[in-house]
């Protein structure tokens, strides 16, 4: 991945983490970016959210944060995944989060 794409991906993911840092139901956040694979394609950013509960208001909050972070940008593909650790088989993160994904700190953790 080009340096500019890495910097962009990290900055966008950090914005998600910063905007959700005060939400206690968001327990952990990871991201992984893929560079454009052709001149006409865009970077793809995947973000995983480990949450303590699934709730409509939390989903709406994450949707709102997504709109704030990405706005009208069309140069980035985005995938979001929300999951509860207790809902994973054997609480195995590898079942949900890519091993190469980078975890971001929340609330000074």
N, C-alpha and C positions, 0 to 999 in steps of 0.2 A: 504494500500500500504506500502511496506517495506520502511524504511528510505532511503536506497540506491536508490530505484526507484524514490522517491520524490525528492531527491537531483539531480539525473540525469535528471529528467524531468524539474525541475526548471532551471538547468544549460543550458540545450539545448534550452529551450524557451527564456532564457535571451540572448543567442547567437543570436537568430533570431532578438530579439528586438534591440540589439546593432548594428547588421549589417544593419538593416533597419532604424535606428534612423535618419539618414540624408535624408531619402526619405520623403518629405512632403506629398505625396499622401497616405502614410500609416499613418492613424490617430490614431488607437488603436490596441492593440494586447492582446489576452487572450490565456490561455492554460489550458488543463485538461489532466491528465494522468490516465490511468487504468493499474493496475498491471497485470502481467501475470496471467491467470486464470488456468494454468496447467504448470507442469514442462517443457514441450516442447514448450510452447508459449512464446511470448515476450510482453514487455510493449507496450501499445498503447498510443501515444501522439497525441492529437488533438490541432491544433492551428487555431485560428480565426483572420483574418485581416480585420479590418474596413478600407476601402479605400475611397478616395474622388472621384475616377474615375476608370473605368475599361479600361485598355490599355494593348496592347500586350507587350510593353517594361516593364511595371510594373510586369506583369505575368512572363516574362523572368527573371527579377531581383529576384523575389521571388523563382523561380526555381533554379537560381544560388546560392542563399543564402542557400536553402535547401541542395544542393549538398555540399556546404562548411561545413555546420553544421553536416550533417549526414555522408558524405563521403561514405564509403563502408559498414557502419554499417548495419547489418541485424538483430540485436537483438532488434530493435525498430520498431513497426508499426507506421505509420504516416498518419494523415489525415489533410489536409489543407482546409480552407474555406475562400474565399474572398467575401466580400459583401460591398455594399454601403448602408449606413443608410437610405438614401432617398428612396431606392428601397424596403425597408421592409414595410409591412402593418402597418400603424399607427406609423412608425419609432420605432417599438417595438423590442428591442434587444432580448427579450426572445424568439422571433420567430426564431432567428438564433444562439445565443450563450447560451450554457448550463448555468443555474444559478450558478452552483458550480465552473465554470471556474474562473481562477485567472487572473486578468488584470495586465499587466506589464506596467511600466512607459516608455514613450518615450520622448526623448528630455527634460529631467528634469521635465516633468509634473507629 
